[in-house]
Amino acid sequence: MTHKALSRYFIFLLLISVSAAHAQNLTRSPYSVIGLGEMQYTGNAQLGAMGQVAQGIRNHTFINHENPASYSSLDLTLFEAGMSYINGTVSNARSNSGVENYSFNYFALAVPLSAKKGIGMSFGLHPYTAMGYKVRLNAVYPGFEAVEVLNGSGGLTRVYGGFGSNAYKFLSL
């Protein structure tokens, strides 16, 4: 594939990802009703598979946006995107509710500005918080009964950008 075809393919994927990102519901937890919702893991798949460790990892084969100094090790342009699948059950003493969510999770692009000098940059999009709940509250008062339904979805998305450079032989900033 030529460089021009790769850039068109990347732009197409980027537009599809950004247009789909606003409509995702990452959780179905009644606890997400509090504040801005449940905090989401903002790392990528590789870092999540290593127990969400991130700060000490500096590798030229994947993007570590938790450690911007790692961009100094880049020697190729990298693009990462992730999807997530959540399946489970939320229950209380009286009822059970199934939870199943598919969603876009993140995308990131890292570019080596100068591989010889150890300079690189990255930018991307990650979920920060997620809300997804439908809670039914029954209230009994003298003379009438009331049902209150709390329904919500959404959350915050984090857009990031970073720059990394070799300052000395064994020090990157």
C-alpha positions as CSV (number, residue, x, y, z in Angstrom):
1,M,0.0,0.0,0.0
2,T,1.3,3.4,-0.9
3,H,1.8,6.2,1.6
4,K,-1.0,8.2,0.0
5,A,-3.4,5.2,0.3
6,L,-2.4,4.6,3.9
7,S,-3.1,8.3,4.8
8,R,-6.6,8.1,3.2
9,Y,-7.3,4.9,5.0
10,F,-6.2,6.5,8.3
11,I,-8.4,9.6,7.8
12,F,-11.4,7.4,7.0
13,L,-10.8,5.4,10.2
14,L,-10.4,8.5,12.2
15,L,-13.6,10.1,10.9
16,I,-15.6,6.8,11.6
17,S,-14.1,6.6,15.1
18,V,-14.8,10.2,16.0
19,S,-18.4,10.1,14.7
20,A,-19.2,6.9,16.6
21,A,-17.5,8.1,19.8
22,H,-20.3,10.3,21.1
23,A,-23.0,7.6,21.1
24,Q,-21.3,5.1,23.3
25,N,-22.7,3.8,26.6
26,L,-19.9,2.2,28.5
27,T,-21.7,1.2,31.7
28,R,-25.1,0.0,33.0
29,S,-24.3,0.5,36.7
30,P,-26.7,2.1,39.1
31,Y,-23.6,3.5,40.9
32,S,-22.9,5.7,37.8
33,V,-25.7,8.0,39.0
34,I,-23.3,9.7,41.4
35,G,-21.4,12.7,40.2
36,L,-19.9,12.5,36.7
37,G,-20.3,8.7,36.6
38,E,-17.9,5.8,36.9
39,M,-14.2,6.5,36.2
40,Q,-13.0,4.5,33.2
41,Y,-9.5,3.0,32.6
42,T,-7.9,5.4,30.1
43,G,-5.0,3.1,29.1
44,N,-4.7,1.0,26.0
45,A,-5.1,-2.8,25.6
46,Q,-1.5,-3.6,26.1
47,L,-1.2,-1.7,29.4
48,G,-4.5,-3.0,30.6
49,A,-3.3,-6.6,30.0
50,M,-0.3,-5.9,32.2
51,G,-2.4,-5.0,35.2
52,Q,-2.8,-1.3,34.1
53,V,0.8,-0.6,34.8
54,A,2.0,2.3,32.6
55,Q,4.4,4.8,33.9
56,G,7.6,2.8,33.6
57,I,7.0,1.3,30.2
58,R,9.0,2.8,27.3
59,N,8.7,0.7,24.1
60,H,8.9,1.7,20.4
61,T,6.2,-0.9,19.4
62,F,3.1,0.6,21.2
63,I,1.7,4.0,22.3
64,N,2.0,4.7,26.1
65,H,0.1,7.9,26.6
66,E,0.4,7.5,30.4
67,N,4.1,8.2,29.9
68,P,4.6,10.9,27.3
69,A,8.4,10.6,27.6
70,S,8.1,7.2,26.0
71,Y,7.3,9.0,22.6
72,S,11.0,9.6,22.3
73,S,11.5,5.9,21.5
74,L,9.2,5.9,18.5
75,D,10.7,4.9,15.2
76,L,7.5,4.3,13.2
77,T,4.1,6.0,13.0
78,L,1.7,4.0,15.1
79,F,-2.1,4.0,15.2
80,E,-4.1,2.1,17.8
81,A,-7.9,1.7,18.3
82,G,-9.8,-0.4,20.8
83,M,-13.3,-1.7,21.4
84,S,-14.7,-3.1,24.6
85,Y,-17.3,-5.6,25.5
86,I,-18.8,-5.8,29.0
87,N,-21.2,-8.6,30.1
88,G,-22.5,-9.2,33.5
89,T,-25.4,-9.0,35.9
90,V,-26.5,-6.3,38.3
91,S,-28.7,-7.6,41.1
92,N,-30.3,-6.8,44.4
93,A,-32.4,-8.7,46.9
94,R,-35.5,-8.6,44.6
95,S,-34.4,-8.6,41.0
96,N,-31.6,-9.2,38.5
97,S,-30.7,-7.3,35.4
98,G,-28.4,-8.4,32.6
99,V,-25.7,-6.0,31.4
100,E,-24.2,-6.2,27.9
101,N,-22.4,-3.4,26.2
102,Y,-20.2,-3.1,23.1
103,S,-18.5,0.2,22.6
104,F,-15.7,2.1,21.0
105,N,-13.0,2.5,23.6
106,Y,-10.1,4.6,22.3
107,F,-7.9,5.6,19.5
108,A,-4.4,7.0,19.5
109,L,-1.9,8.1,16.9
110,A,1.9,8.5,17.6
111,V,4.3,10.0,15.2
112,P,8.1,10.1,15.5
113,L,9.1,13.7,14.6
114,S,12.8,12.7,14.5
115,A,13.8,9.1,15.3
116,K,17.5,10.0,15.3
117,K,17.1,12.8,17.9
118,G,14.5,10.9,19.9
119,I,11.5,13.3,19.4
120,G,7.9,12.1,19.1
121,M,4.4,13.1,19.7
122,S,1.0,11.5,20.2
123,F,-2.7,12.4,20.4
124,G,-5.9,10.5,20.9
125,L,-9.3,10.1,22.4
126,H,-10.2,8.0,25.5
127,P,-13.3,7.7,27.7
128,Y,-12.9,9.4,31.1
129,T,-16.2,8.7,32.9
130,A,-19.3,6.7,31.9
131,M,-22.9,6.9,33.0
132,G,-25.6,4.4,32.2
133,Y,-28.4,3.7,34.6
134,K,-32.1,3.1,35.0
135,V,-33.2,3.0,38.6
136,R,-36.8,2.6,39.7
137,L,-37.7,3.9,43.1
138,N,-41.1,3.0,44.7
139,A,-42.5,5.4,47.3
140,V,-45.6,4.7,49.4
141,Y,-47.3,7.7,51.0
142,P,-50.6,7.8,52.9
143,G,-53.2,7.9,50.1
144,F,-51.0,7.3,47.1
145,E,-48.0,5.5,45.6
146,A,-45.3,7.1,43.5
147,V,-42.8,5.6,41.2
148,E,-39.7,7.6,40.3
149,V,-37.5,6.4,37.4
150,L,-34.0,7.8,37.1
151,N,-32.6,7.3,33.7
152,G,-29.2,8.5,32.4
153,S,-26.4,7.8,30.0
154,G,-23.3,9.5,28.7
155,G,-20.1,10.5,30.3
156,L,-16.9,12.5,29.6
157,T,-14.3,11.8,26.9
158,R,-10.7,12.8,27.3
159,V,-8.8,14.2,24.3
160,Y,-5.0,14.2,24.9
161,G,-1.9,15.3,23.2
162,G,1.7,14.7,24.2
163,F,5.3,15.3,23.2
164,G,8.4,13.4,24.2
165,S,12.1,14.1,23.7
166,N,15.5,12.6,24.7
167,A,17.1,15.1,27.0
168,Y,20.3,13.1,27.7
169,K,21.5,9.6,26.9
170,F,19.4,7.9,29.6
171,L,16.8,10.6,30.3
172,S,13.6,11.4,28.3
173,L,11.1,14.1,29.0
